[in-house]
Amino acid sequence: MGRLGRAWRVAELRQRGGVLAAFVAACCEDEKRARAARDLGARLACYGPPDRWEAEKAVATLERWAGDLEEHPYHPGVPRPDETDRQTRDHVKDVQRDRLTTAARDWRSGTRLSLDVYLDQLRRVRGLDPCVREDAYYLYGRGTMALDLGDRATAARETARLRELRDAHGR
């Protein structure tokens, strides 16, 4: 598992663990366990990619404690895969933004602006083939996701591909 894969997995664990820790802390009648859930949730929020195994153990513990409260009306269900991915992507994006240098933030802003402009120019083309429009949205989505995850090479490649699409069909 690469660096991005570990970061993504820890982000998933932090997201799920945060929900479970808050639920157990708020709904558990055992004050000792509620306090332990708050502490575990706080530690989990500080874990990074190197702490993946500790994060796995912490979430397993929180899952077990939440399972003891399964009949509670506010028990958090397991989110659908698409919802999990959206929440994790948002979490990774927020964590990553805090660690970027000013130059990296400026590059991301410029690349995002390019993606926005190219897509907007293609959206304004009357009579654009629906397949080309679909390709434009696809490339835009890949480019913005790459930016969110800090993958400069992919973001640059998708921006160039969107520009080429615009040059071939737009203006």
Secondary structure, DSSP 8 states (H G I E B T S, - for coil): --HHHHHHHHHHHHHHHHHHHHHHHHH-S-HHHHHHHHHHHHHHHH--GGGHHHHHHHHHHHHHHHHTTTTSTT------HHHHHHHHHHHHHHHHHHH--HHHHHHHHHHHHHHHHHHHHHHT-TT--HHHHHHHHHHHHHHHHHHHHT-HHHHHHHHHHHHHHHHHH--
